[in-house]
Amino acid sequence: MRFNATLAFLLCAGLAESFSVPRAAQTSAIGVSQLGLTTLRSSADDKVEKEPKNAPRHDVRSGGDAATEMDPEEMKIQQAFAEHQQNAPKLGWATDIRTLVQYNHGFAVMSTNSKANPGYPGGSVVGFAPDEEGRPVFIFSGMSTHTQDLLADPRCSLTIAAKEFKGAADGRVNLMGKVSKVPPEECEALKQLYLEKHPGAFWVHFGDFNWFRMDDIKDIRFVGGFARAGSVTPQEYSEAKPDPISAFGSHVANHMNEDHMDSTIAMIADQIPGMDVTDAVITSVDSLGMYVKVSRTPRASDQPQQFKLRLPFPRQAQDRKDVKDIIVEMTRSAAAVTSEEK
């Protein structure tokens, strides 16, 4: 079988949340129909995550010179992998975005319209805390350039990266809107909100610092990794609630990565037969599963690849104990399969 080398890499590596191509772009994004592969959809996946119809598309063109022989067994593994990832339950888009903003480390890049240099954007790393509707709340010094910019023109954007952000395979959100001063009668209530996110922010008590909030969000753009990008409406965002498991998911991930990486590798092999990886680092944990960054060398190849995949839970986790119980169940199931094979 002839197979485009770039497409083989995309199928096998997926780069970020492999093969989670927006539904409206599945065929044109990587030429699935030309490969003779069948992308499957489950009702559970449709209920959990709806990809925006206007999601951006990646055009990977097939060229005759790039075609190369694909090992038949490798082809089967990649097809199984693609189908597994397509059907793996994920948080809905609005929930995913709201969760990222809520559990970010509290810092983001704000881009304002420069007052000192008209026509040029000004960039600043600023602290923030989201309120119950996900609106970013800030406290700025009156002397800061971004404060002066906002007083002259409240239009700006805020780029927020996931807490575990390491590179292009990790999530980030851009909120675009208007940031205005908070009415005096609301300021006292915002102190506790901000201090919960930034316990050492003693400047919240300074008289020459002012409270601001992005009250008017106009546009929300999200990039969850390669082939997974789109947007939600401000209303969808404000109505969404952060995933509760993600609040402590990083602690679960760190424990698994430090003490039980072999179990993670076994769980991947159990869910995706033939997907033998040499390294598996859990990057995030939510109520429906985990994202894992893995390393693998395809069959009949000496070029190792690193990519992120989705490892779903068999059921939705309700609390910390439930997460532990589910992972133990998955580990035991993988160990039983391994024993039978031996």
Secondary structure as UniProt FT lines:
FT   STRAND          2..4
FT   HELIX           5..13
FT   TURN            18..19
FT   HELIX           23..25
FT   HELIX           26..30
FT   HELIX           32..35
FT   HELIX           43..48
FT   TURN            53..54
FT   HELIX           64..66
FT   STRAND          67..69
FT   HELIX           72..87
FT   HELIX           93..103
FT   STRAND          107..113
FT   TURN            118..119
FT   STRAND          121..127
FT   STRAND          129..130
FT   TURN            132..133
FT   STRAND          136..141
FT   TURN            142..143
FT   HELIX           145..152
FT   STRAND          155..161
FT   TURN            163..164
FT   TURN            168..169
FT   STRAND          172..181
FT   HELIX           184..197
FT   TURN            199..200
FT   HELIX           202..205
FT   TURN            207..208
FT   STRAND          209..225
FT   TURN            226..227
FT   STRAND          228..232
FT   HELIX           234..239
FT   HELIX           245..247
FT   HELIX           249..259
FT   HELIX           261..271
FT   TURN            273..274
FT   STRAND          279..286
FT   TURN            287..288
FT   STRAND          289..296
FT   TURN            299..300
FT   STRAND          305..312
FT   HELIX           320..341
//
